Amino acid sequence: MPNDSQKRIDQLEKDLQALSDEYYRGNFSSSQDFQKYSRFNTRLKVPTLGTAPTTCEIGEVYVNSASGKLYVCSASNTWSIVGTQV
C-alpha cells in the first residue's frame, strides 16, 4: 500500500511539471512574448516617440507623436503602420 501512494505522488509530480512546462513554453520567454490571444483588464501603455527607433524586435509597438499613428515592428528593424488609420 505505501508503494502505491509513492507511485501516485511521483505521477502527480510528473504531471505538475508537464503542465508547468507547457504553460511557460506557450506563454512566456525571457522577453515575455505573448503568442496567444490575451484579454487585458487594464490599460496597455504604448510609448509615444517622435521618430521610429532604429532597431526593434518583432511585436514591439509605438505611437508616432507627430501623426498619432500606431506602428508595429513587423520584421527585425522594420516598422509598419497598423491597419488603415486615417
Distance bins in CASP14 RR format, pairs under 12 A and 6 or more apart:
PFRMAT RR
TARGET T0000
AUTHOR 0000-0000-0000
RMODE 2
METHOD distances of the structure
MODEL  1
1 7 0 0 0 0 0 1 0 0 0 0 0
1 8 0 0 0 0 0 1 0 0 0 0 0
2 8 0 0 0 0 0 1 0 0 0 0 0
2 9 0 0 0 0 0 1 0 0 0 0 0
3 9 0 0 0 0 0 1 0 0 0 0 0
3 10 0 0 0 0 0 1 0 0 0 0 0
4 10 0 0 0 0 0 1 0 0 0 0 0
4 11 0 0 0 0 0 1 0 0 0 0 0
5 11 0 0 0 0 0 1 0 0 0 0 0
5 12 0 0 0 0 0 1 0 0 0 0 0
6 12 0 0 0 0 0 1 0 0 0 0 0
6 13 0 0 0 0 0 1 0 0 0 0 0
7 13 0 0 0 0 0 1 0 0 0 0 0
7 14 0 0 0 0 0 1 0 0 0 0 0
8 14 0 0 0 0 0 1 0 0 0 0 0
8 15 0 0 0 0 0 1 0 0 0 0 0
9 15 0 0 0 0 0 1 0 0 0 0 0
9 16 0 0 0 0 0 1 0 0 0 0 0
10 16 0 0 0 0 0 1 0 0 0 0 0
10 17 0 0 0 0 0 1 0 0 0 0 0
11 17 0 0 0 0 0 1 0 0 0 0 0
11 18 0 0 0 0 0 1 0 0 0 0 0
12 18 0 0 0 0 0 1 0 0 0 0 0
12 19 0 0 0 0 0 1 0 0 0 0 0
13 19 0 0 0 0 0 1 0 0 0 0 0
13 20 0 0 0 0 0 1 0 0 0 0 0
14 20 0 0 0 0 0 1 0 0 0 0 0
14 21 0 0 0 0 0 1 0 0 0 0 0
15 21 0 0 0 0 0 1 0 0 0 0 0
15 22 0 0 0 0 0 1 0 0 0 0 0
16 22 0 0 0 0 0 1 0 0 0 0 0
16 23 0 0 0 0 0 1 0 0 0 0 0
17 23 0 0 0 0 0 1 0 0 0 0 0
17 24 0 0 0 0 0 1 0 0 0 0 0
18 24 0 0 0 0 0 1 0 0 0 0 0
18 25 0 0 0 0 0 1 0 0 0 0 0
19 25 0 0 0 0 0 1 0 0 0 0 0
19 26 0 0 0 0 0 1 0 0 0 0 0
20 26 0 0 0 0 0 1 0 0 0 0 0
20 27 0 0 0 0 0 1 0 0 0 0 0
20 28 0 0 0 0 0 1 0 0 0 0 0
21 27 0 0 0 0 0 1 0 0 0 0 0
21 28 0 0 0 0 0 1 0 0 0 0 0
22 28 0 0 0 0 0 1 0 0 0 0 0
22 36 0 0 0 0 0 1 0 0 0 0 0
23 36 0 0 0 0 0 1 0 0 0 0 0
24 30 0 0 0 0 0 1 0 0 0 0 0
24 32 0 0 0 0 0 1 0 0 0 0 0
24 33 0 0 0 0 0 1 0 0 0 0 0
24 35 0 0 0 0 0 1 0 0 0 0 0
25 33 0 0 0 0 0 1 0 0 0 0 0
25 35 0 0 0 0 1 0 0 0 0 0 0
25 36 0 0 0 0 0 1 0 0 0 0 0
26 32 0 0 0 0 0 1 0 0 0 0 0
26 33 0 0 0 0 1 0 0 0 0 0 0
26 34 0 0 0 0 1 0 0 0 0 0 0
26 35 1 0 1 0 0 0 0 0 0 0 0
26 36 1 0 0 1 0 0 0 0 0 0 0
26 38 0 0 0 0 0 1 0 0 0 0 0
27 33 0 0 0 0 1 0 0 0 0 0 0
27 34 1 0 0 1 0 0 0 0 0 0 0
27 35 1 0 0 1 0 0 0 0 0 0 0
27 36 1 0 0 1 0 0 0 0 0 0 0
27 37 0 0 0 0 0 1 0 0 0 0 0
27 38 0 0 0 0 1 0 0 0 0 0 0
28 34 0 0 0 0 1 0 0 0 0 0 0
28 35 0 0 0 0 1 0 0 0 0 0 0
28 36 0 0 0 0 0 1 0 0 0 0 0
28 38 0 0 0 0 0 1 0 0 0 0 0
29 35 0 0 0 0 1 0 0 0 0 0 0
29 57 0 0 0 0 0 1 0 0 0 0 0
30 57 0 0 0 0 0 1 0 0 0 0 0
31 57 1 0 0 1 0 0 0 0 0 0 0
31 58 0 0 0 0 0 1 0 0 0 0 0
31 59 0 0 0 0 0 1 0 0 0 0 0
31 60 0 0 0 0 1 0 0 0 0 0 0
32 38 0 0 0 0 0 1 0 0 0 0 0
32 57 0 0 0 0 0 1 0 0 0 0 0
32 59 0 0 0 0 0 1 0 0 0 0 0
33 57 0 0 0 0 1 0 0 0 0 0 0
33 58 0 0 0 0 1 0 0 0 0 0 0
33 59 0 0 0 0 1 0 0 0 0 0 0
33 60 0 0 0 0 0 1 0 0 0 0 0
34 40 0 0 0 0 0 1 0 0 0 0 0
34 44 0 0 0 0 0 1 0 0 0 0 0
34 59 0 0 0 0 1 0 0 0 0 0 0
35 58 0 0 0 0 0 1 0 0 0 0 0
35 59 0 0 0 0 0 1 0 0 0 0 0
38 44 0 0 0 0 1 0 0 0 0 0 0
40 46 0 0 0 0 0 1 0 0 0 0 0
44 61 0 0 0 0 1 0 0 0 0 0 0
44 63 0 0 0 0 0 1 0 0 0 0 0
44 70 0 0 0 0 0 1 0 0 0 0 0
45 61 0 0 0 0 0 1 0 0 0 0 0
45 62 0 0 0 0 0 1 0 0 0 0 0
45 63 0 0 0 0 0 1 0 0 0 0 0
46 59 0 0 0 0 0 1 0 0 0 0 0
46 60 0 0 0 0 1 0 0 0 0 0 0
46 61 1 0 1 0 0 0 0 0 0 0 0
46 62 1 0 0 1 0 0 0 0 0 0 0
46 63 1 0 1 0 0 0 0 0 0 0 0
46 64 0 0 0 0 0 1 0 0 0 0 0
46 65 0 0 0 0 0 1 0 0 0 0 0
46 68 0 0 0 0 0 1 0 0 0 0 0
46 69 0 0 0 0 0 1 0 0 0 0 0
46 70 1 0 0 1 0 0 0 0 0 0 0
46 71 0 0 0 0 1 0 0 0 0 0 0
46 72 0 0 0 0 0 1 0 0 0 0 0
46 82 0 0 0 0 0 1 0 0 0 0 0
47 53 0 0 0 0 1 0 0 0 0 0 0
47 56 0 0 0 0 0 1 0 0 0 0 0
47 60 0 0 0 0 1 0 0 0 0 0 0
47 61 1 0 0 1 0 0 0 0 0 0 0
47 62 1 0 1 0 0 0 0 0 0 0 0
47 63 1 0 0 1 0 0 0 0 0 0 0
47 64 0 0 0 0 0 1 0 0 0 0 0
47 65 0 0 0 0 1 0 0 0 0 0 0
47 70 0 0 0 0 0 1 0 0 0 0 0
47 71 0 0 0 0 0 1 0 0 0 0 0
48 61 0 0 0 0 0 1 0 0 0 0 0
48 62 1 0 0 1 0 0 0 0 0 0 0
48 63 1 0 1 0 0 0 0 0 0 0 0
48 64 1 0 0 1 0 0 0 0 0 0 0
48 65 1 0 1 0 0 0 0 0 0 0 0
48 66 0 0 0 0 1 0 0 0 0 0 0
48 67 0 0 0 0 0 1 0 0 0 0 0
48 68 1 0 0 1 0 0 0 0 0 0 0
48 69 0 0 0 0 0 1 0 0 0 0 0
48 70 0 0 0 0 0 1 0 0 0 0 0
48 71 0 0 0 0 0 1 0 0 0 0 0
49 56 0 0 0 0 0 1 0 0 0 0 0
49 60 0 0 0 0 0 1 0 0 0 0 0
49 61 0 0 0 0 0 1 0 0 0 0 0
49 62 1 0 1 0 0 0 0 0 0 0 0
49 63 1 0 0 1 0 0 0 0 0 0 0
49 64 1 0 0 1 0 0 0 0 0 0 0
49 65 1 0 0 1 0 0 0 0 0 0 0
49 66 0 0 0 0 1 0 0 0 0 0 0
49 67 0 0 0 0 0 1 0 0 0 0 0
49 68 0 0 0 0 0 1 0 0 0 0 0
49 69 0 0 0 0 0 1 0 0 0 0 0
49 70 0 0 0 0 0 1 0 0 0 0 0
49 71 0 0 0 0 1 0 0 0 0 0 0
49 79 0 0 0 0 0 1 0 0 0 0 0
50 62 0 0 0 0 1 0 0 0 0 0 0
50 63 0 0 0 0 1 0 0 0 0 0 0
50 64 1 0 0 1 0 0 0 0 0 0 0
50 65 1 0 1 0 0 0 0 0 0 0 0
50 66 1 0 0 1 0 0 0 0 0 0 0
50 67 0 0 0 0 1 0 0 0 0 0 0
50 68 0 0 0 0 1 0 0 0 0 0 0
50 69 0 0 0 0 0 1 0 0 0 0 0
50 71 0 0 0 0 0 1 0 0 0 0 0
51 62 0 0 0 0 1 0 0 0 0 0 0
51 63 0 0 0 0 0 1 0 0 0 0 0
51 64 1 0 0 1 0 0 0 0 0 0 0
51 65 0 0 0 0 1 0 0 0 0 0 0
51 66 0 0 0 0 1 0 0 0 0 0 0
51 67 0 0 0 0 0 1 0 0 0 0 0
51 71 0 0 0 0 0 1 0 0 0 0 0
51 79 0 0 0 0 1 0 0 0 0 0 0
52 60 0 0 0 0 0 1 0 0 0 0 0
52 61 0 0 0 0 0 1 0 0 0 0 0
52 62 1 0 0 1 0 0 0 0 0 0 0
52 63 0 0 0 0 0 1 0 0 0 0 0
52 64 1 0 0 1 0 0 0 0 0 0 0
52 65 0 0 0 0 0 1 0 0 0 0 0
52 66 0 0 0 0 0 1 0 0 0 0 0
52 67 0 0 0 0 0 1 0 0 0 0 0
52 69 0 0 0 0 0 1 0 0 0 0 0
52 70 0 0 0 0 0 1 0 0 0 0 0
52 71 1 0 0 1 0 0 0 0 0 0 0
52 72 0 0 0 0 0 1 0 0 0 0 0
52 73 0 0 0 0 1 0 0 0 0 0 0
52 74 0 0 0 0 0 1 0 0 0 0 0
52 77 0 0 0 0 1 0 0 0 0 0 0
52 78 0 0 0 0 1 0 0 0 0 0 0
52 79 1 0 1 0 0 0 0 0 0 0 0
52 80 0 0 0 0 0 1 0 0 0 0 0
52 81 0 0 0 0 0 1 0 0 0 0 0
53 60 0 0 0 0 1 0 0 0 0 0 0
53 61 0 0 0 0 0 1 0 0 0 0 0
53 62 1 0 0 1 0 0 0 0 0 0 0
53 64 0 0 0 0 0 1 0 0 0 0 0
53 71 0 0 0 0 1 0 0 0 0 0 0
53 73 0 0 0 0 1 0 0 0 0 0 0
53 77 0 0 0 0 1 0 0 0 0 0 0
53 78 0 0 0 0 0 1 0 0 0 0 0
53 79 1 0 0 1 0 0 0 0 0 0 0
54 73 0 0 0 0 0 1 0 0 0 0 0
54 76 0 0 0 0 0 1 0 0 0 0 0
54 77 1 0 0 1 0 0 0 0 0 0 0
54 78 0 0 0 0 0 1 0 0 0 0 0
54 79 0 0 0 0 1 0 0 0 0 0 0
55 73 0 0 0 0 1 0 0 0 0 0 0
55 75 0 0 0 0 0 1 0 0 0 0 0
55 76 0 0 0 0 1 0 0 0 0 0 0
55 77 1 0 1 0 0 0 0 0 0 0 0
55 78 0 0 0 0 0 1 0 0 0 0 0
55 79 0 0 0 0 0 1 0 0 0 0 0
56 62 0 0 0 0 1 0 0 0 0 0 0
56 71 0 0 0 0 1 0 0 0 0 0 0
56 72 0 0 0 0 1 0 0 0 0 0 0
56 73 1 1 0 0 0 0 0 0 0 0 0
56 74 0 0 0 0 1 0 0 0 0 0 0
56 75 0 0 0 0 1 0 0 0 0 0 0
56 76 1 0 0 1 0 0 0 0 0 0 0
56 77 1 0 1 0 0 0 0 0 0 0 0
56 78 1 0 0 1 0 0 0 0 0 0 0
56 79 1 0 0 1 0 0 0 0 0 0 0
56 80 0 0 0 0 0 1 0 0 0 0 0
57 72 0 0 0 0 0 1 0 0 0 0 0
57 73 1 0 0 1 0 0 0 0 0 0 0
57 74 0 0 0 0 0 1 0 0 0 0 0
57 75 0 0 0 0 1 0 0 0 0 0 0
57 76 1 0 0 1 0 0 0 0 0 0 0
57 77 0 0 0 0 1 0 0 0 0 0 0
57 78 0 0 0 0 0 1 0 0 0 0 0
57 79 0 0 0 0 0 1 0 0 0 0 0
58 72 0 0 0 0 1 0 0 0 0 0 0
58 73 1 0 1 0 0 0 0 0 0 0 0
58 74 1 0 0 1 0 0 0 0 0 0 0
58 75 1 0 0 1 0 0 0 0 0 0 0
58 76 1 0 0 1 0 0 0 0 0 0 0
58 77 0 0 0 0 1 0 0 0 0 0 0
58 78 0 0 0 0 1 0 0 0 0 0 0
58 79 0 0 0 0 0 1 0 0 0 0 0
58 80 0 0 0 0 0 1 0 0 0 0 0
59 70 0 0 0 0 0 1 0 0 0 0 0
59 71 0 0 0 0 0 1 0 0 0 0 0
59 72 1 0 1 0 0 0 0 0 0 0 0
59 73 1 0 1 0 0 0 0 0 0 0 0
59 74 1 0 0 1 0 0 0 0 0 0 0
59 75 0 0 0 0 1 0 0 0 0 0 0
59 76 0 0 0 0 0 1 0 0 0 0 0
59 78 0 0 0 0 0 1 0 0 0 0 0
59 79 0 0 0 0 0 1 0 0 0 0 0
59 80 0 0 0 0 0 1 0 0 0 0 0
59 82 0 0 0 0 0 1 0 0 0 0 0
60 70 0 0 0 0 0 1 0 0 0 0 0
60 71 0 0 0 0 1 0 0 0 0 0 0
60 72 1 0 0 1 0 0 0 0 0 0 0
60 73 1 0 1 0 0 0 0 0 0 0 0
60 74 0 0 0 0 1 0 0 0 0 0 0
60 75 0 0 0 0 0 1 0 0 0 0 0
60 76 0 0 0 0 0 1 0 0 0 0 0
60 77 0 0 0 0 0 1 0 0 0 0 0
60 78 0 0 0 0 0 1 0 0 0 0 0
60 79 0 0 0 0 1 0 0 0 0 0 0
60 80 0 0 0 0 0 1 0 0 0 0 0
60 82 0 0 0 0 0 1 0 0 0 0 0
61 69 0 0 0 0 0 1 0 0 0 0 0
61 70 1 0 0 1 0 0 0 0 0 0 0
61 71 1 0 0 1 0 0 0 0 0 0 0
61 72 1 0 1 0 0 0 0 0 0 0 0
61 73 1 0 0 1 0 0 0 0 0 0 0
61 74 0 0 0 0 0 1 0 0 0 0 0
61 79 0 0 0 0 1 0 0 0 0 0 0
61 80 0 0 0 0 0 1 0 0 0 0 0
61 81 0 0 0 0 0 1 0 0 0 0 0
61 82 1 0 0 1 0 0 0 0 0 0 0
62 68 0 0 0 0 0 1 0 0 0 0 0
62 69 0 0 0 0 1 0 0 0 0 0 0
62 70 1 0 0 1 0 0 0 0 0 0 0
62 71 1 0 1 0 0 0 0 0 0 0 0
62 72 0 0 0 0 1 0 0 0 0 0 0
62 73 0 0 0 0 1 0 0 0 0 0 0
62 79 1 0 0 1 0 0 0 0 0 0 0
62 80 0 0 0 0 0 1 0 0 0 0 0
62 81 0 0 0 0 0 1 0 0 0 0 0
62 82 0 0 0 0 0 1 0 0 0 0 0
63 69 1 0 0 1 0 0 0 0 0 0 0
63 70 1 0 1 0 0 0 0 0 0 0 0
63 71 1 0 0 1 0 0 0 0 0 0 0
63 72 0 0 0 0 0 1 0 0 0 0 0
63 79 0 0 0 0 0 1 0 0 0 0 0
63 81 0 0 0 0 0 1 0 0 0 0 0
63 82 0 0 0 0 1 0 0 0 0 0 0
63 85 0 0 0 0 0 1 0 0 0 0 0
64 70 0 0 0 0 1 0 0 0 0 0 0
64 71 1 0 0 1 0 0 0 0 0 0 0
64 72 0 0 0 0 0 1 0 0 0 0 0
64 79 0 0 0 0 1 0 0 0 0 0 0
64 81 0 0 0 0 1 0 0 0 0 0 0
64 82 0 0 0 0 0 1 0 0 0 0 0
64 85 0 0 0 0 0 1 0 0 0 0 0
65 71 0 0 0 0 0 1 0 0 0 0 0
67 81 0 0 0 0 1 0 0 0 0 0 0
67 85 0 0 0 0 1 0 0 0 0 0 0
67 86 0 0 0 0 0 1 0 0 0 0 0
68 81 0 0 0 0 0 1 0 0 0 0 0
68 82 0 0 0 0 0 1 0 0 0 0 0
68 85 0 0 0 0 1 0 0 0 0 0 0
68 86 0 0 0 0 0 1 0 0 0 0 0
69 79 0 0 0 0 0 1 0 0 0 0 0
69 80 0 0 0 0 0 1 0 0 0 0 0
69 81 1 0 1 0 0 0 0 0 0 0 0
69 82 1 0 0 1 0 0 0 0 0 0 0
69 83 0 0 0 0 1 0 0 0 0 0 0
69 84 0 0 0 0 0 1 0 0 0 0 0
69 85 1 0 1 0 0 0 0 0 0 0 0
69 86 0 0 0 0 1 0 0 0 0 0 0
70 79 0 0 0 0 0 1 0 0 0 0 0
70 80 0 0 0 0 0 1 0 0 0 0 0
70 81 1 0 0 1 0 0 0 0 0 0 0
70 82 1 0 1 0 0 0 0 0 0 0 0
70 83 0 0 0 0 1 0 0 0 0 0 0
70 84 0 0 0 0 0 1 0 0 0 0 0
70 85 1 0 0 1 0 0 0 0 0 0 0
71 78 0 0 0 0 0 1 0 0 0 0 0
71 79 1 0 1 0 0 0 0 0 0 0 0
71 80 1 0 0 1 0 0 0 0 0 0 0
71 81 1 0 1 0 0 0 0 0 0 0 0
71 82 1 0 0 1 0 0 0 0 0 0 0
71 83 0 0 0 0 0 1 0 0 0 0 0
71 85 0 0 0 0 1 0 0 0 0 0 0
72 78 0 0 0 0 1 0 0 0 0 0 0
72 79 1 0 0 1 0 0 0 0 0 0 0
72 80 1 0 1 0 0 0 0 0 0 0 0
72 81 0 0 0 0 1 0 0 0 0 0 0
72 82 1 0 1 0 0 0 0 0 0 0 0
72 83 0 0 0 0 1 0 0 0 0 0 0
72 85 0 0 0 0 0 1 0 0 0 0 0
73 79 1 0 1 0 0 0 0 0 0 0 0
73 80 1 0 0 1 0 0 0 0 0 0 0
73 81 0 0 0 0 0 1 0 0 0 0 0
73 82 0 0 0 0 0 1 0 0 0 0 0
74 80 1 0 1 0 0 0 0 0 0 0 0
74 81 0 0 0 0 1 0 0 0 0 0 0
74 82 0 0 0 0 1 0 0 0 0 0 0
74 83 0 0 0 0 0 1 0 0 0 0 0
END
